[in-house]
Amino acid sequence: MTDSTELLVLRLALIGVLFAFVLAAATVLRAGLRPRVRRSQGSRARSAAARLVVVAPAQSGLEPGTSFGLAGEMSIGRDPSCGIVIADASVSGRHAVVRREPDGWRVADLDSTNGTALNGRRVGPRGARLHPGDEIALGGVVLRLHA
């Protein structure tokens, strides 16, 4: 082999190695961006799909049917640090919390100004258990649990 042929082969090999490295890095980064949903048996698998759907948006700017996925414990309110942000004047900064418990979901009021209601009944800081189809009123905004 001549020097120019050896140099061409080395260049092509280097390009191949670089391409393989970039492809491997892109695959690893892409896998890290995908949300990991851990599915287990029974009710826990169904709870992964639990979500709150806007029924009555009041003046929040949300569209009816807007859906918020639930995971673990999520605070609801106007504050941007909340897991579910609802920009409506009748909703407090940190209005309520929805949390996953062994027997299902529970909603609790966080000492909000206008209170939290579950199916028309006021909910206190101890909270109340949620069932699919239940409606949560946060001020003038109404959300329905889909599980």
N, C-alpha and C positions, 0 to 999 in steps of 0.2 A: 504494500500500500504506500501511496505517496503521502507526503506531509499534508498536502491540501485535502486529500481524501480522509485522512485521520482526523484532521481538524473539523471537517464537515460532520463526520460521525460523532465526534465529541460534542459539537454544538447541538446536533439533533438529540443526542442523549440527554444533554442538559435541559433542553426545552421540554423533553418528555418528563423528566424528573420534576421540573417546575410545574408543569401542567398537572401531574398526579398530586403534588402537594397542594396546589390551589383547589383542586377538586375535593380532596380529602378535607381541607379546612372548611370549604363551603358546605359540605355535607354535615360536618360536626356543628357548625354554627346554625344551620337551618334546623337541625334536630333540637337544638337548644331553644329556638324561638317557638316551637310548637308547644301549646299547653298540654301538660300531662294530666290526663284524667285517670285517676286510679279507680278502677271498677272492682267491686267485690260482690259478694252474693247478697241476695235478698233485698231488703229495703234500702240498703246503702247504695246499691247500683241505681235504684230509681231516684234516690235523692240527688245524684250527680246532675240530673236534668232539672232539678227544681228551679223555678224562676218566678219573679214577680212581674206581672203584666199590668200596665197602666190602663185603668178602666175610665177614670175621670181625671183629666190632667189639671183642672182648674186653670190657673194662670202660669203654669210652670214652663210652658213652651214645648212640652213633650207631646207627642202624638198619641192618641189612644192606640193601644196595641204594642207600644214600646215595651220591650222585655229586658229585665235585669236578671242575669244568672245569679244564683245563690251558692255560696261556698263558705263553710265553717261558720264564721260570725261576721255579719256585715252591718255597719251602722248606716242609718238613713237620715239625711238632712240636707240643709243648704250649704253647709261647710264643705269646701273642696276636699277636705281630708276624709270625708265619709266614703264608704264603699259604694253607696248609691246616692248620687247628688240630685236633689230635686229643688230647682230654683223657683220656689213659690213663696210669696210673703206669708202664707198661713203655715208654712213648715219651718220649724225651728232649725238653728244651726246644726245641732245634734239632736234629732227628734226622737228616733227609736232605734232599736237594734233587733235584728233577726238572727237567731243562732241555731245551729244544728245540735240536737241532743239525741241521746240513744233512742228515744221513742218518737222522734220526728223533729219538726221545726217549732220554734217558740218565738213570739214577738213580745218585746217589752218596751214600755215608754221610758225615755230618758229625761223625765221632768220637763217635758216640752210645754210651751205656752198654751197651745190649742189642743193638746192631748192626742192620744192614739186610741182608735176604736177598732175592735175586731167584730165584724158582722153587726155593727151598730151598738156594741157594748164597750164601754170604756175599759182600757187596759192600763194597769198600773206598772210600777217598776218591777214587780215580781213576774209579770208577763202572763201570757196565755198560750196554750198549745194551738198550733195551726194545722188545718186539714186542707187537702186539695179543694179549691173552689172558694175558700174563705176570702173575705174582703177586708183589707186593712185601710182605714181612713187616717191620713196624716194631715190634719187641718182640712183643707178642701180637696186634697189629692186622694184618690182611691186606687189601691193596687189589689190585684187578685193573685192568689197563690196557685201556680200550676206545678204539679209534681208528678 
